[in-house]
Amino acid sequence: MDLPEGDSPFCVVYCNGKAKITTLPEHGETKVITHQGKVKRVKFDEREDF
């Protein structure tokens, strides 16, 4: 598993013996979607305010 570079915030998701790491967006939401007690997907909703 490669760690993100720099000072960026990141998220580690662990399920069924597997771990995934992802960098979080600068502005937005990150949702971890589960189904029957297991991680199904990670959704990113990036936004830019004016």
N, C-alpha and C positions, 0 to 999 in steps of 0.2 A: 504494500500500500504506500503510495507516494504522498507525502504531505504537501499541502499548498505552499507556495513560496511567498515571502514577504510577511507583512503584518495583517493580511486579510483574515477576517473571521471565517471559520469553517464549521461544518457539522459532520459528526460521525454517526451513522445509522447502523445498528447491529441487529441482525435477525437470523435465526437458524444457523448459527455458526459462521455467518458471513458478515463482514464489515465493509461499508462503503463510506468514502469521505468526499465531500463536495464543498467548494467555496461558496459562501453566501453572497447574494447580490448586494451592491452598494445601497440601493434603495429598493424596497419591495418586501414581499412575504415569501416564506418557504414553508410549505405544508407537507407533513409526513402523513400519507394516507395508509390506513391499515384495514385489513379484512380478515375476519376470523382469527384475530390475534397475531397476524403476520403482516409485515410491511409489504404493501402492494406497489406504491410509487412515491416519489418525492416530486411535488409540483412547485414551480417557481412562478411568481407573479411580480414582474419588475415594473416599476412605475417611475414617471418623472413628473414632478410638480412644476407648475409655471408660476 
